[in-house]
């Protein structure tokens, strides 16, 4: 990507994508649920878009697909062990490698999605085992034990983090009282820096990197706080209280044009802050409790935030600038995850329905939908769009749909 002039960088800051690194990560190039794509179908056939293939055998879990040009990576729990799976673009298994024990204590299965960067695949287990594998053959390059080495404290449903990389830094929310957030060298696993943060436990959160003109800002949510850290040094810049009754904050913050939005479930909802030019300070702009997704994320398009409520069940649209609720629709009260591409919204709810939504002013219109035909257990894995294909994970099965057509 061409270098953006410094004078325009703050107003047009692109999160995590201004880099020569090849990164494929959680919720798209900018971790905001918005995927690139052109020529995508605006309506689907009555039975849904064409199913290109499906793969059975992933085991239990909620990991999404990590789709590169040559491979597809995901993870699953088989007989109590966690595996990273590597599939071909046609959905054929190329290899699977275990990274250790997986979660079988409640809501069994993988929590995290593999991260791909420059030919390497990274994964962290619910017990704090972090591995770096070669992307071609699955060979172990290095591993780290976040509990033994850095004092991570586990949480009720296991450590859950979709890892984040920038340059040489691989960021991890350890959640310990001393090593609260750390950066490891992505190639060797050696510690680059450690931050005491707020000393709180991790909270199922996947952090966000914001690139500002004079600083890279790492935004992390722990059990009680939103933290702003200098991504190069780990220095804590600011700390804002952020609570709900279960200390569960799985949603990655959303950044746009100098403002950051953090949101969570159980009736807490979201809060927006304005960043100072260097990211060293934040000022609260507004709060809104109506849009309170628990695990499904939200997307911001054209100055509006869209997502499902948890306590406030239904589909919400709120204004990015003011936090005012613009629309509420009861078309779906089951909750689910949401992504976007080419101006359309895609939702995957807890009943197994995948829907294509058209934005109409401040509201939405359900254009098409279909029921996921394969897999078992909870419909919690987030969808992925890549190269005109929609990837949907349901437990044991990964499905690839053609959403571009001819």
C-alpha positions as MATLAB code, in Angstrom:
seq = 'XXXXXXXXXXXXXXXXXXXXXXXXXXXXXXXXXXXXXXXXXXXXXXXXXXXXXXXXXXXXXXXXXXXXXXXXXXXXXXXXXXXXXXXXXXXXXXXXXXXXXXXXXXXXXXXXXXXXXXXXXXXXXXXXXXXXXXXXXXXXXXXXXXXXXXXXXXXXXXXXXXXXXXXXXXXXXXXXXXXXXXXXXXXXXXXXXXXXXXXXXXXXXXXXXXXXXXXXXXXXXXXXXXXXXXXXXXXXXXXXXXXXXXXXXXXXXXXXXXXXXXXXXXXXXXXXXXXXXXXXXXXXXXXXXXXXXXXXXXXXXXXXXXXXXXXXXXXXXXXXXXXXXXXXXXXXXXXXXXXXXXXXXXXXXXXXXXXXXXXXXXXXXXXXXXXXXXXXXXXXXXXXXXXXXXXXXXXXXXXXXXXXXX';
ca = [
       0.000    0.000    0.000;
       1.380    3.436   -0.878;
       2.560    5.586    2.000;
      -0.075    8.011    3.132;
       1.038   11.608    3.614;
       1.608   12.416    7.251;
      -0.777   15.363    7.134;
      -3.610   13.049    6.153;
      -2.715   10.085    8.305;
      -4.703   10.986   11.407;
      -7.910   11.612    9.511;
      -7.564    8.508    7.407;
      -5.828    6.205    9.880;
      -5.993    2.596    8.750;
      -5.705    0.128   11.590;
      -3.218   -2.714   11.243;
      -3.112   -2.667    7.450;
      -0.397   -0.125    6.585;
       2.386   -2.677    6.504;
       4.453   -4.804    4.217;
       3.565   -7.798    6.363;
       1.076  -10.346    5.083;
      -1.393  -10.636    7.949;
      -4.668  -12.544    8.055;
      -6.444  -12.054   11.346;
      -9.575  -11.971   13.446;
     -12.521  -10.099   11.870;
     -10.754   -8.930    8.741;
      -7.824   -6.741    7.711;
      -8.640   -4.006   10.252;
     -10.241   -6.240   12.937;
     -13.516   -4.323   12.515;
     -15.636   -6.958   10.763;
     -15.458   -5.209    7.371;
     -14.069   -7.303    4.510;
     -12.891   -6.170    1.070;
     -14.740   -7.423   -1.978;
     -16.444   -6.306   -5.159;
     -19.133   -7.789   -7.333;
     -20.748   -9.638   -4.435;
     -24.310  -10.847   -4.799;
     -26.970   -8.444   -3.540;
     -29.529  -11.240   -3.254;
     -29.180  -14.995   -2.837;
     -31.242  -17.850   -4.290;
     -34.062  -19.067   -2.068;
     -31.951  -21.964   -0.788;
     -28.968  -19.691   -0.182;
     -25.778  -19.126   -2.162;
     -24.050  -22.091   -3.783;
     -22.240  -24.356   -1.327;
     -18.802  -24.936   -2.843;
     -17.607  -27.438   -0.256;
     -17.772  -28.389    3.385;
     -15.201  -30.044    5.602;
     -16.181  -32.350    8.467;
     -13.869  -33.361   11.273;
     -12.876  -30.138   13.038;
     -14.178  -31.283   16.399;
     -15.681  -28.891   18.930;
     -15.068  -25.179   18.963;
     -15.784  -21.667   17.804;
     -12.635  -20.717   15.879;
     -13.250  -18.860   12.628;
     -11.450  -19.496    9.351;
      -8.131  -17.799    8.579;
      -8.070  -17.680    4.775;
      -4.866  -16.988    2.857;
      -4.155  -17.317   -0.846;
      -2.839  -20.865   -0.539;
      -4.301  -22.249    2.683;
      -7.184  -22.098    5.138;
      -6.453  -22.449    8.841;
      -8.806  -23.049   11.726;
      -8.801  -24.937   15.013;
     -10.861  -27.516   16.854;
     -10.978  -29.802   19.879;
     -10.824  -33.562   19.244;
     -10.860  -35.915   22.247;
      -9.766  -33.146   24.577;
      -6.816  -32.003   22.455;
      -6.627  -28.791   20.467;
      -5.588  -28.966   16.823;
      -4.745  -26.410   14.182;
      -6.113  -27.605   10.838;
      -4.670  -26.587    7.489;
      -6.992  -27.009    4.497;
      -6.481  -26.412    0.803;
      -8.539  -23.714   -0.953;
     -10.785  -26.594   -2.090;
     -11.447  -27.701    1.496;
      -9.151  -30.737    1.623;
      -7.147  -31.370    4.773;
      -3.411  -30.840    4.283;
      -2.329  -31.309    7.895;
      -3.410  -30.992   11.503;
      -1.127  -30.405   14.473;
      -1.989  -30.457   18.175;
      -1.012  -27.573   20.431;
      -2.029  -29.267   23.696;
      -5.077  -29.585   25.893;
      -8.307  -27.840   24.943;
     -11.279  -26.691   26.979;
     -13.720  -29.427   28.015;
     -14.985  -27.938   31.286;
     -17.988  -26.005   29.920;
     -18.905  -24.849   26.421;
     -16.288  -27.261   25.093;
     -13.878  -26.466   22.308;
     -11.531  -23.930   20.813;
     -12.077  -20.298   21.666;
      -9.475  -18.527   19.539;
      -8.880  -18.147   15.804;
      -5.389  -18.760   14.365;
      -3.406  -15.676   13.340;
      -1.361  -15.815   10.121;
       1.653  -13.578    9.529;
       4.405  -13.945    6.922;
       4.223  -17.716    6.594;
       3.706  -18.441   10.293;
       0.565  -19.416   12.216;
      -0.017  -18.399   15.846;
      -2.522  -19.805   18.333;
      -3.157  -19.522   22.067;
      -5.032  -22.198   24.043;
      -7.508  -21.659   26.906;
      -4.720  -22.813   29.247;
      -2.243  -20.231   28.035;
      -0.174  -22.394   25.692;
       0.959  -20.173   22.827;
       2.448  -21.759   19.701;
       4.035  -20.514   16.489;
       3.920  -22.986   13.605;
       5.206  -22.977   10.057;
       2.312  -22.278    7.729;
       3.306  -24.798    5.062;
       3.859  -27.927    7.132;
       2.784  -27.121   10.685;
       6.270  -27.518   12.162;
       6.689  -26.046   15.633;
       8.894  -22.937   15.544;
       8.493  -21.849   19.169;
       6.068  -22.052   22.064;
       5.422  -20.215   25.319;
       3.511  -21.059   28.486;
       1.794  -17.851   29.576;
       0.818  -19.291   32.956;
       4.149  -20.744   34.026;
       6.382  -18.068   32.526;
       4.321  -14.906   32.903;
       1.877  -15.683   35.709;
      -1.330  -15.651   33.683;
      -4.426  -16.309   35.768;
      -7.089  -18.350   34.051;
     -10.702  -17.248   33.928;
     -14.058  -18.996   34.137;
     -14.274  -20.137   30.513;
     -10.582  -20.220   29.687;
      -8.178  -17.720   28.161;
      -9.731  -16.466   24.938;
      -7.792  -14.129   22.694;
      -7.423  -13.611   18.984;
      -3.786  -12.627   18.783;
      -2.507   -9.402   17.241;
       0.821   -8.753   15.487;
       2.600   -5.636   14.269;
       6.177   -5.559   13.035;
       8.180   -7.829   15.328;
       5.632   -7.586   18.146;
       3.101  -10.289   18.972;
       0.778   -8.891   21.643;
      -0.787  -11.049   24.369;
      -3.202  -10.159   27.173;
      -1.703  -12.301   29.934;
      -3.910  -10.956   32.704;
      -1.394  -11.454   35.476;
      -0.714   -8.932   38.255;
       2.847   -8.317   37.030;
       2.831   -9.222   33.336;
      -0.608   -7.894   32.506;
       0.003   -7.337   28.787;
       3.153   -8.433   26.960;
       4.780   -8.215   23.547;
       6.790  -11.199   22.308;
       9.080  -11.354   19.310;
       6.940  -13.012   16.662;
       9.892  -14.984   15.237;
      11.529  -16.209   18.449;
       8.944  -15.886   21.235;
      11.356  -13.822   23.345;
       9.917  -11.096   25.560;
      10.149   -7.580   24.087;
       8.229   -5.726   26.799;
       5.869   -6.320   29.689;
       3.280   -3.923   31.114;
       1.667   -4.134   34.531;
      -1.449   -2.618   32.939;
      -4.133   -2.485   35.599;
      -3.201   -5.863   37.127;
      -6.624   -7.286   36.253;
      -7.388  -10.674   34.725;
      -7.968  -11.100   31.010;
     -11.561  -10.804   29.879;
     -11.887  -12.813   26.621;
     -10.800   -9.699   24.757;
      -8.901   -9.393   21.479;
      -6.962   -6.109   21.387;
      -6.816   -3.417   18.728;
      -3.856   -1.514   17.259;
      -4.400    2.097   16.211;
      -1.711    3.775   14.108;
      -1.480    7.492   14.830;
       0.958   10.020   13.338;
       3.355    9.884   16.282;
       2.475    6.641   18.067;
       1.070    3.150   17.729;
      -1.629    2.725   20.372;
      -2.623   -0.691   21.744;
      -6.174   -0.773   23.135;
      -6.903   -3.632   25.533;
      -9.914   -4.493   27.695;
      -9.298   -6.404   30.937;
     -11.891   -7.538   33.478;
     -12.421   -4.018   34.829;
     -10.720   -1.548   32.507;
     -10.030   -0.235   29.047;
      -6.282    0.342   28.731;
      -4.356    2.460   26.267;
      -0.726    1.336   25.945;
       2.165    2.544   23.819;
       2.555   -0.421   21.458;
       6.315    0.054   21.093;
       7.180    0.198   24.806;
       4.165   -1.102   26.747;
       3.903    2.142   28.725;
       0.406    2.663   30.117;
      -1.000    5.929   28.804;
      -4.525    5.815   30.192;
      -6.978    3.588   32.041;
     -10.796    3.832   32.034;
     -13.156    1.737   34.142;
     -15.335   -0.651   32.114;
     -17.493   -3.174   33.949;
     -20.211   -5.750   33.565;
     -21.436   -8.349   36.032;
     -19.387  -11.242   34.589;
     -16.165   -9.449   33.509;
     -16.757  -10.727   29.970;
     -15.591   -8.343   27.211;
     -15.078  -10.371   23.989;
     -15.710   -7.578   21.475;
     -12.752   -5.891   19.797;
     -12.974   -2.071   19.981;
     -13.752   -0.085   16.827;
     -11.657    2.900   15.742;
     -12.440    5.640   13.240;
     -10.962    9.074   12.597;
      -9.694    9.845   16.096;
     -12.508    8.153   18.023;
     -12.645    4.727   19.657;
     -15.735    2.726   20.654;
     -15.640   -0.071   23.242;
     -18.706   -2.200   23.851;
     -19.837   -5.272   25.744;
     -22.883   -7.321   26.750;
     -25.085   -7.946   29.794;
     -26.741   -4.535   29.531;
     -23.549   -2.450   29.753;
     -23.447   -1.438   26.097;
     -20.814    0.878   24.677;
     -18.765    3.982   25.331;
     -17.019    6.244   22.842;
     -13.841    8.208   23.523;
     -12.046   10.898   21.585;
      -8.297   10.315   21.400;
      -5.790   13.109   21.707;
      -3.629   13.482   18.600;
      -0.843   11.372   20.105;
      -3.186    8.870   21.808;
      -1.864    9.713   25.278;
      -5.262   10.854   26.567;
      -8.930   10.084   25.983;
     -12.091   12.074   26.615;
     -15.516   10.445   26.922;
     -17.940   11.512   24.188;
     -21.018    9.403   24.878;
     -22.420    6.189   26.365;
     -25.187    3.967   25.011;
     -26.486    0.856   26.784;
     -28.987   -0.274   24.132;
     -26.497   -1.948   21.769;
     -24.840   -4.545   24.007;
     -23.517   -7.489   21.948;
     -22.170  -10.268   24.142;
     -19.906  -12.120   21.704;
     -21.029  -11.203   18.196;
     -19.256   -7.911   17.595;
     -20.592   -4.937   15.657;
     -19.690   -3.026   12.506;
     -19.555    0.686   11.754;
     -20.546    1.765    8.242;
     -21.207    5.299    7.000;
     -21.367    6.793   10.465;
     -23.674    4.147   11.937;
     -22.986    1.185   14.231;
     -24.930   -2.054   13.662;
     -25.217   -5.135   15.846;
     -27.329   -7.456   17.985;
     -28.258   -6.741   21.578;
     -27.726   -9.221   24.399;
     -29.916   -8.004   27.251;
     -31.586   -5.630   24.802;
     -32.493   -8.312   22.297;
     -32.991   -7.286   18.698;
     -31.012   -5.528   15.993;
     -29.736   -2.039   16.782;
     -28.457    0.907   14.760;
     -26.821    3.775   16.641;
     -25.215    6.984   15.475;
     -21.402    6.998   15.600;
     -21.142   10.701   16.455;
     -23.835   11.003   19.130;
     -24.554    7.483   20.418;
     -28.258    8.039   19.770;
     -30.229    4.948   18.783;
     -31.470    5.506   15.236;
     -33.321    2.242   14.673;
     -34.323   -0.959   16.427;
     -35.616   -4.035   14.624;
     -37.038   -7.199   16.194;
     -36.460   -9.297   13.065;
     -33.951  -11.337   15.066;
     -33.883  -11.596   18.850;
     -31.545  -14.581   19.080;
     -28.280  -12.665   18.887;
     -25.402  -13.517   16.617;
     -22.322  -12.193   14.888;
     -22.175   -9.579   12.159;
     -19.727   -8.649    9.398;
     -19.929   -6.440    6.307;
     -18.691   -6.260    2.724;
     -19.452   -3.935   -0.186;
     -22.022   -1.993    1.848;
     -24.085   -5.052    2.833;
     -24.407   -6.647    6.268;
     -24.083  -10.389    6.916;
     -25.409  -11.946   10.131;
     -25.131  -15.459   11.573;
     -27.460  -15.983   14.490;
     -27.682  -18.509   17.289;
     -30.431  -20.454   15.517;
     -28.091  -21.128   12.575;
     -29.589  -18.612   10.145;
     -27.209  -16.692    7.890;
     -28.824  -13.505    6.560;
     -27.929  -10.844    4.003;
     -29.113   -7.374    5.050;
     -29.481   -4.219    3.006;
     -29.052   -0.879    4.741;
     -32.081    1.371    4.203;
     -31.560    4.831    5.652;
     -31.203    4.243    9.363;
     -32.789    0.783    9.193;
     -32.125   -2.555    7.539;
     -33.994   -4.942    5.256;
     -33.418   -8.699    5.280;
     -32.863   -9.531    1.628;
     -31.971  -13.237    1.763;
     -31.226  -15.982    4.269;
     -30.522  -19.679    4.657;
     -30.036  -22.209    7.439;
     -26.600  -23.716    8.000;
     -26.953  -27.396    6.993;
     -23.936  -29.000    8.691;
     -22.263  -29.107   12.074;
     -23.487  -29.244   15.658;
     -23.690  -27.294   18.916;
     -23.527  -23.490   19.215;
     -23.431  -21.150   16.222;
     -20.803  -18.868   17.725;
     -17.941  -18.798   15.203;
     -17.674  -15.506   13.337;
     -18.076  -15.575    9.557;
     -15.301  -14.665    7.115;
     -15.398  -13.289    3.555;
     -12.477  -13.826    1.191;
     -12.224  -13.757   -2.604;
     -15.969  -13.870   -3.178;
     -16.539  -16.708   -0.703;
     -18.369  -16.750    2.612;
     -16.887  -19.109    5.219;
     -19.196  -20.342    7.982;
     -18.033  -22.549   10.866;
     -20.491  -24.620   12.847;
     -18.784  -26.881   15.357;
     -17.348  -29.862   13.500;
     -17.941  -28.387   10.038;
     -16.541  -25.546    7.929;
     -18.556  -24.474    4.874;
     -17.556  -22.305    1.921;
     -20.256  -20.508   -0.111;
     -19.984  -18.677   -3.418;
     -21.347  -15.167   -2.792;
     -20.004  -13.653   -5.991;
     -21.493  -15.851   -8.677;
     -20.614  -15.360  -12.336;
];
